[in-house]
Amino acid sequence: MSEEPSADVRELATRVFDMARDGDAASLAAYLDAGVPVDLTNEKGDTLVMLAAYHGHADAVAVLAARGADVDRLNDRGQAPVAGAVFKGEDAVVRVLVEAGADPLAGHPTAVDTARMFGREDLLELLGP
């Protein structure tokens, strides 16, 4: 059985998740460079990439991708960051994720399916075949 994290560790994780949600790319970079795991996940399985992507922070997504974040890691609902960015209409985030090698067919619904559902031909072109 795994040990429950200390209050200090939970507080640090909460702070880092907030940085991703808020798009604080500079602080995220500093914490990651100091050793915070780039693929840290919350209780819903959302990674820092997912939170930054869903909230429209392309710079934060780029910082995470540059430090080796898994841009395709699905959350507990089977959703991929790129599909979340398409759903939210965050075009700049979609571009960053595609440039970082995100799979447009990962998760359910996929980014391609989501772009089709919303009639986003421009994003379908960006997402590829």
Sequence and secondary structure as in RCSB ss.txt:
>XXXX:A:sequence
MSEEPSADVRELATRVFDMARDGDAASLAAYLDAGVPVDLTNEKGDTLVMLAAYHGHADAVAVLAARGADVDRLN
DRGQAPVAGAVFKGEDAVVRVLVEAGADPLAGHPTAVDTARMFGREDLLELLGP
>XXXX:A:secstr
      HHHHHHHHHHHHHHHHT HHHHHHHHHTT  TT B TT  BHHHHHHHTT HHHHHHHHHTT  TT   
TTS  HHHHHHHHT HHHHHHHHHTT  TT SSS HHHHHHHTT HHHHHHH  
